[in-house]
Structure formats: structure tokens, C-alpha cells
Amino acid sequence: MGEESFSELEVQEPMAFEDANWEKKRVYTRRPSWLMPLLVGTGLGVIMSFGGMRVLSQRAPGNTAAENKSAQKVSPTMTVTVALAETTRVGRTLSVTGTVAARDLTPVLPQANGLQIKKILVNIGDFVKAGQVMAVLDDSLLQDQIRQAKADVEAKQADVASKQADLASKQAGVTSSQAGVTSSQAIVQQKLADLAQAKAKLRDAEINFKRDQELADQGVISRRLLDTATTNLATATEGVRLAEANIKSAEANVLSARANIGSAQASVKIAEANINSAQASVKSSAAKVEQLKTQLGQTIVRAPVSGVVAEKLARVGDVTGVPPQTQIATVVGGTQKLFSIIQDGKLELQALVPQVQLPQVKIGSSVQVTSDADSRVRLQGQVREIEPVVNQQRREATVKIDLPQTNFFKPGMFARAAITTVSTKSLAVPEKAVQPQPDGSAIVFMLSGLDAQSAASPKENTVGAQKVEVGEILVGGRVEIKSGLKLGDRVVVDGAGYIKDGDKVRVVKSQ
């Protein structure tokens, strides 16, 4: 048989100086919830028995005699079911008390301060998913700022376009100046050619002058012809001088054109710098727009984790970052807390354990948690953490116990816990088999006789009352038997409240 779950009620081991009888009374005085129905049932059975006897006593004497005669022929039997006393594991517990708290309490903070709360979309106790909208802040101011920033971006983009047009003009000027240099250089070449031609004419004029002068000296030609040669020489000389002057002028034009290129190129660089500055300004304004859009997204307050809303500190009309005087304690890291979320709805019981009993508690131990306010609460938890610091005033340590998902508990509620400290083997029988007695003790009815060990088929058996010492109440409707029974003993279950020691019973079923 598999091991049974630990006890559902708190039981402390008796002190060394307590006697066994006191222990029996102590065990039963702490179980009125199941003893009372049995006592009531027993009392009703007794009343019904006396009522039946009274009815029989009022019958005619003749009938009574006939019934007695019939009773001698057929032995009366009670139909019952039986069960075996079996071994099971029983957990010894340490009873403590504590406060229910959130295992992970996550604050919800606004991402933007100085904005008024416009809407609140959740209430305490609501379950929210990560990313779910919990509140909406007023974004009208940010919308205005975004519109202004966009207009500024458009104006600066127009300025960039103007500066790019100016750059194109300056680049055209550079091209024109470069063309002027080329043209001036061509003119220089032309003037150089003219100079060469003038020099050639000058040489011819000089040769003709010398020949005519010799001929004139010899009287061969007239003086008029010599004058003509002289004029031609002067004209050729002047032509050379004029050609040289033209070359110098053309070369000066080349230098001027080159200077214009330098000036135009400098203007281009200035225009390019202006464009870069304007483009940087556009980027800055566009970045401001994106920043404002990001802040606009921050006007939506979303749940950072999934869980249950434990606190709602925000109110419509409040300004984020400016908590009311009643909420000074809700400021986290300089920012006003709007909500608190119990992450995934997980709760824990923070139980206080005395220092002397702390060595009995182990991480991972099973814990049964109950509530004085609601008898339905019977939860199975587990020790998750033992805080390393012991309270110096009370000499108690805080033990954190994980609780399962439940609607019975909320943070701040009081609860009791039975921490399993050790598990031992013991006998157990169905709880209905145990019959409480007026003196606080308990008995069971055991099968006796030849058929006691073979009650699978309906046979008559005699029952005998056996005093037992009861221990823990176990899950599955069973109870621990500390003494009075041995393994394999058969005890009456159904019908145990209506029989007495020595009765004959008919067993119809074994459990």
C-alpha cells in the first residue's frame, strides 16, 4: 500500500511528564468536529432502542409470547461492513501562525512624470496580463509639442533645400570660371601665334630695310623706296610689341579666371557647410519628434508582469510624480507608485517559528494551512525559505511557505500552519469505525470467532469492543490508531454505531 498524505490537523507530541490517560483525553478534546456527530448518532440510536422497547411492551401479551418464541428460533443480526487495520505513514507536525503575503509584489510606476491621469482601467482583485493597459495619462501637451516639432522639421528641411540650390549655383560658378580659364588659355595661345607671325614680319622688314639701305647708299634705288622699307620695319616692330602686350593681357585673364575658380570653390565649400548644418538641424528636430512620440507611448501605463492587482493607489486627476500627502509612502525610487501586482497571483504564508523549534523545520517540508475564519480552508503548502535572521525581541524566525492558488486568502490575512517535521509508520482504520465514549476514550468493534478472518461472504460473526488510543486524523477519512490494534485486525465500519459488545453481526462487505 502506498504511503498516505500527512495529517490534516495539528498535533503536538506530548511532554515527557504527561501520562497516557491525559494524552488520550487531550487528543479527543481537540476533535469535536468529528466526535460530535458520532455522539449524536449514538444518542439517537439509544433513544430509538428505548422507543422500540416501549412499543413492544405495549403490545398484547399473546403477541409478545409469540415473538419471543420466534426469537428463540432465529438469532437477530446487524448487517455491517468491515475493514483491516493497515499501516500508513503519519506526519508529526509543528503548529505555527503567520500572515499571508504576496510572494512577489511588483510595483507599477509611470514612465512619464508631470502628466495627469486620465483613465484607470483596472480595480483591486483584477487579474491582468503582462502588457495589459492599466491606466491612460493625458497626452494633449505632448501632442501639441509633437505638432510644433514636426513644423520645425519641415521648416528646416525647406532651409536645406534652399541651401542646396545655392550650392548648385556656386558649383555652376566654378564650372563657368573653369571655362573662362580654358578660354583665356586659348586666347594666350592665339596671341602667341600672332606674336610669332609679327616677329616673322619684323625679320622680313629688317632684311628688306638693310638691303634697300645698301642699295640706296649705292644709288641704285631712290630714297623713297628706302623710306618705305623704314616704315615697314617700324610697323613690324610695333606689331611685335603689340603681340607681346596681347599675350600679357591674355595671361592676366587666365590668372583672373583661375582666381575666380578659387573664389567659386570657396563659395561651394561654404554652401556645403551650410547644407550640413541645416541637415544636422533637421536631424535634431526629427529626433525631438521621435522622443516626443516615445513619451506619447509612455502615457499608456501597462502591466509589467501578469498577476492580481493588489493595490490601486492612483486616482483620475492625479499628476504623476506628485503623490498626494496620503501616498508619501508609496513613492518608489523617487517615482509615485500607481499600482501593485501580485505576480502570477502567488501567495505565501510568513509563519513565525520560535528559535528553539527552528531546527525541526526543513526547506521542502509539507505544510497544512488552515484558517480560524473559514473552516473550509485546508490547503497543502511547502516550506520555501527560512529567513536567516531571528527577531531579537521575540526570538522568532520567519518561515516562508508557498501556498497554492486559492480565493480563500488575501495578503494580510491571519492563518495557521502545521509544518511536518517527521514522518513515522503507524496503524490506521476508517474514521467511522472509531466510537467515542462519554469518558473521552474511544473503542472499535472487532470481529471475533471462527469467521473473523474470513468475512468475504455474508456469515454471522460476534463483535467485541476494543479500547484504542487515537492519533492523527488522516486524509481519505481514516484515523491513526496508536495502540489497541495490531496489523490485520478487522474492525466494523458501517453499522458500528448501532451494535454493542457481544452482538452477532452479518458481514456483507470488506473495505
Buried (B, 14 or more C-beta within 10 A) or exposed (E): EEEBBBBBBBBEEEEEEEEEEEBBEBBBEBBEEBBEEBBEBBEEBEEEEEEEEEEEEEEEEEEEEEEEEEEEEEEEBBEBBBBBBBBBBBBBBBBBEBBBBBBEBBBBBBBBBEBBBBEBEBEEEBBBEEEBEBBBBBBEBBEEBBEBBBEBBEEBBEBBEEBBEBBEEBBEBBEBBBEBBEBBBEBBEEBBEBBEEBBEBBEEBBEBBEEBBEBBEEEEBEEEBBEBBBEBBEEBBEBBEBBBEBBEEBBEBBEBBBEBBEBBBEBBEBBBEBBEBBBEBBEBBBEBBEEBEEBBEBBBBBBBBBBBBBBBBBEEEBBBBEBEEEBEEBBEEEBBBBBBBBBBBBBBBBBBBEEEBBEBBEEEBBBBBBBEEEEEBBBBBBBBBBEEEBEEEEEBBBBBBBBEEEEBBBBEBEBBBBBBBEBEEBBBBBBBBBBBBEEBBBBBBBBBEEBBEEBEEEBEBBBBBBEBBBBBBBBEEBBBBBEBBEEEBBBBBBBBBBBEEEBBBBBBBEB
